[in-house]
Structure formats: structure tokens, C-alpha cells
Amino acid sequence: MKYSSIVILTGAGISAESGIKTFRDSDGLWENHKIEEVATPEGFIKNQKLVYEFYNQRRKQLREVEPNKAHIALAELEKNFKGRFTLITQNVDNLHDRAGSKNLIHMHGELLKARCQESGKIYDCTDNLDQSSKCDCCSPTNGLRPHIVWFGEMPLEMARITMELKRCNLFIAIGTSGNVYPAANFVRQAKLAGARAIEVNKETSQVYNHFDEHRYGLATELVPKLVEELLS
């Protein structure tokens, strides 16, 4: 089939193959922390020092990993595909960016950005953040927080995502568990628009029954093969 518009959703599984731990381990913890401690607005209010340090460590980890073959293959697909292409990632790392992806939506924010707690202005951030980190957009200045979408907050660029899902005729989910909404519902939205849906994952996701095709195994092996098929 000839596709005119492709939407791809990536999750923690694709970055795990570069050495980044998945967002939520089987014991419900993220890097040995309870999710509510480091990934909620309430956790930030309760213990800012802990949250700052947690994301400082995640930022440091990014300097120790590289994009893998799956990231690179998706950038190659975008570069050579003749139709419309949108890559949506649930990941907050910059591995897609470094691989060369351009039309990219970081729906859950980015580790290498910070945000003014008052105005919402976004800043590039490669250094550590702490309680002394201040914006330059307010008077008096306000504190900066990690530019991360925490539980209880609205994911970014949802209107654009919805538009792309409505117009695509191929939807591919890579390395996603299907546990986190609204991303878990994207396959349903794409199917309602008439798209074919392919799941690429190490194991069955929570929403596997909504996909037309399943490819199980390592993303670094399966994604380059899929991209080669789509471009042939």
C-alpha cells in the first residue's frame, strides 16, 4: 500500500536499547524513586531539592548514551519519505533529535529544557537546576522547573497531535507499553481515521488488540527492517 501520511509514536522501549532505563520499572519505581515523589507537581512542592537532583542525574545520563539504530532509521525514514511524516515521542531524552529527526513532538517535555514557573517561558538547559535557578523573563525573577510533563499535567501539543492522527493512513507504535494515557489512545484515534496500525515492541502492549500487525523483538533490529520496507 502507498502511504501518504505516517505518524509514529515512540516510548521508553526505543531508548532502553541505548541504555536509558525505562520510565517505570516492574516494581513501580523510576530509578529507585516513587513516581509521586519525582513526577508530580505535588512531589515538586513537597521536596524541590529531590526533584531537581533527580532530573539533574537524568540529564547527566544523556551525556553517556548515543542514539541507536532504531533512532537513526526513523530519521532516515523522515528524510526520504515523500509524504507527510510526524514523530511523536513520550520520551524526554534527546536521542531522536541527535539522530536527525526534525518533525518531532516531545509530548512529555524535554530533559534539556527548563521552564519558568510563572510565565511558562522555556529555556535551554544543559547544566544542573536547583532552587537558585531563576528566569530572566519576570521581575522579580521566578524559579525554573524541569520542562517535564508530570502526572496530572496536560501533555504538550495535543491539538497538533490530534490533527496528525486524523490525517494519517499509517500509524506505528514503537517501544510503548500502552499504559500511559493519552498516548495509549492514539492507535484508536488513528484507526478511526482509517489508518493501518503496526506495533513494534519487545512484548505485547496493553492495547495490542487495536493494531493490524505486530512485530515483536528489539527495536534496533525491527525498525531498520520496517523502514527499509516502507522506503522500497
C-alpha positions in Angstrom: 0.0 0.0 0.0 1.1 3.5 -0.8 1.1 5.7 2.3 0.7 9.5 2.2 0.9 10.3 5.9 2.8 8.4 8.6 2.5 9.1 12.3 5.0 7.3 14.6 4.8 7.1 18.4 7.8 6.0 20.4 8.1 5.1 24.0 10.6 4.1 26.6 11.5 0.8 24.8 13.3 2.5 22.0 15.6 4.5 24.4 16.1 1.5 26.6 18.2 -0.1 23.9 20.6 2.9 24.1 21.0 2.3 27.9 18.3 4.6 29.3 16.2 2.9 31.9 12.5 2.6 31.1 10.2 5.1 32.8 8.5 2.7 35.1 10.2 -0.5 36.3 8.2 -3.6 37.2 8.2 -2.6 40.9 6.5 0.7 40.1 9.6 2.8 40.7 11.5 5.2 38.4 15.3 5.0 39.1 14.5 3.8 42.6 12.1 6.6 43.4 8.3 6.5 43.8 6.7 8.1 40.8 4.7 10.5 43.0 7.9 11.8 44.6 9.7 12.9 41.4 7.0 13.1 38.6 4.1 15.0 40.1 3.5 18.7 40.9 2.8 17.7 44.5 6.2 16.0 44.7 7.9 19.1 43.5 6.1 21.3 46.0 7.0 18.8 48.8 10.7 18.3 48.0 12.1 20.6 45.3 15.7 19.6 46.2 15.0 15.9 45.5 13.2 16.6 42.2 15.9 18.9 40.9 18.6 16.4 41.7 16.6 13.6 40.1 16.4 15.3 36.8 20.0 16.6 37.1 21.0 12.9 37.2 18.8 12.1 34.2 20.4 15.0 32.3 23.8 13.7 33.2 22.9 10.2 31.9 22.1 11.6 28.5 25.8 12.5 28.0 26.7 8.8 28.4 24.4 7.4 25.7 24.0 7.6 22.0 21.1 7.2 19.5 20.7 3.6 18.4 19.9 2.0 15.0 16.2 2.5 15.6 16.5 6.2 16.2 18.7 6.6 13.1 16.4 4.6 10.9 13.4 6.8 11.9 15.4 9.9 11.0 16.2 8.2 7.6 12.6 7.5 7.0 11.6 11.1 7.6 14.4 12.3 5.3 13.4 10.0 2.4 9.6 9.5 2.8 7.8 11.5 0.1 4.6 12.1 2.1 3.7 13.7 5.5 5.7 12.5 8.5 5.2 13.1 12.2 7.2 11.6 15.0 5.7 11.8 18.5 7.8 10.7 21.4 6.8 10.0 25.0 10.5 10.1 25.9 12.1 13.2 27.5 15.6 12.4 26.2 17.1 14.0 23.1 18.1 10.8 21.2 15.7 11.4 18.3 17.0 14.9 18.0 20.6 13.7 17.9 19.7 11.1 15.3 18.4 13.8 13.0 14.6 13.7 13.4 13.1 17.1 12.6 9.3 16.9 12.6 9.3 15.8 16.2 6.9 16.3 19.0 8.1 15.8 22.6 4.7 15.3 24.2 6.0 14.8 27.7 8.6 17.6 27.6 12.4 17.6 27.4 15.2 17.0 29.9 17.4 19.6 28.2 14.9 22.4 28.8 13.6 24.3 31.8 10.5 26.3 32.3 9.7 29.5 34.2 7.2 28.6 37.0 5.3 31.8 36.5 5.3 32.8 32.8 5.9 29.3 31.3 8.8 30.6 29.1 11.0 27.7 28.0 14.8 27.8 28.3 17.6 25.5 27.0 19.1 23.7 30.0 22.2 21.6 29.8 23.5 22.4 33.3 22.1 21.4 36.7 19.0 23.1 38.1 18.4 23.9 41.7 16.4 26.3 43.9 18.7 29.2 42.9 18.0 28.8 39.2 16.0 31.8 38.0 14.3 33.1 34.8 15.1 36.3 33.0 11.5 36.9 31.9 9.9 38.2 35.1 10.5 41.0 37.5 11.1 39.9 40.2 12.6 36.7 38.8 11.0 33.4 39.3 12.3 29.9 39.7 12.8 27.4 36.9 11.4 23.9 36.9 12.2 20.9 34.7 10.3 21.1 31.4 8.7 17.8 32.0 5.0 16.9 31.9 4.3 15.3 35.2 1.4 13.1 36.2 -1.7 15.3 36.5 -0.5 17.8 33.8 -1.6 18.0 30.2 0.8 16.6 27.6 2.2 19.1 25.1 0.9 19.9 21.6 -2.2 17.7 21.9 -4.1 19.8 19.3 -1.4 19.2 16.7 -1.1 15.5 17.6 -4.9 15.0 17.2 -4.8 16.7 13.8 -1.9 14.5 12.6 -3.7 11.3 13.8 -6.8 12.3 11.9 -5.0 12.7 8.6 -2.5 9.7 8.8 -3.0 6.4 7.0 -0.2 4.6 8.7 0.3 4.6 12.5 3.3 2.9 14.1 3.9 2.5 17.8 7.4 1.5 18.9 8.5 0.5 22.3 5.3 1.6 24.1 3.5 -0.2 26.9 0.1 1.2 26.2 -0.2 2.0 29.9 0.0 5.8 29.8 -2.8 8.0 28.5 -3.5 9.8 26.3 -0.7 8.2 24.2 -2.3 4.8 24.7 -5.4 6.0 22.9 -3.5 7.3 19.8 -3.9 3.9 18.0 -7.7 4.1 18.4 -7.8 7.7 17.0 -5.7 6.7 14.0 -7.8 3.6 13.4 -11.0 5.7 13.5 -9.4 7.9 10.8 -8.9 4.8 8.6 -5.2 4.2 9.2 -3.3 0.9 9.3 -1.6 0.3 12.6 1.6 -1.5 13.3 3.0 -2.3 16.7 6.8 -2.8 17.2 7.6 -3.9 20.7 9.6 -6.4 22.8 6.3 -7.8 24.2 2.5 -7.4 23.8 1.3 -4.0 24.9 -1.9 -3.2 26.8 -3.6 -2.0 23.5 -2.2 -4.7 21.2 -5.7 -5.7 20.0 -6.1 -2.4 18.2 -3.2 -3.0 15.9 -3.4 -4.7 12.5 0.1 -6.0 12.6 2.6 -6.9 15.4 6.3 -7.2 15.2 7.9 -8.4 18.4 11.6 -8.1 19.2 14.3 -5.5 19.6 13.6 -2.1 18.0 17.2 -1.9 16.8 16.6 -4.9 14.7 13.0 -4.5 13.7 12.7 -0.7 13.0 15.5 -0.6 10.3 13.8 -3.5 8.5 10.4 -1.8 8.6 11.9 1.5 7.4 13.6 -0.4 4.5 10.2 -1.9 3.6 8.4 1.5 3.7 11.0 3.2 1.5 11.3 0.4 -1.1 
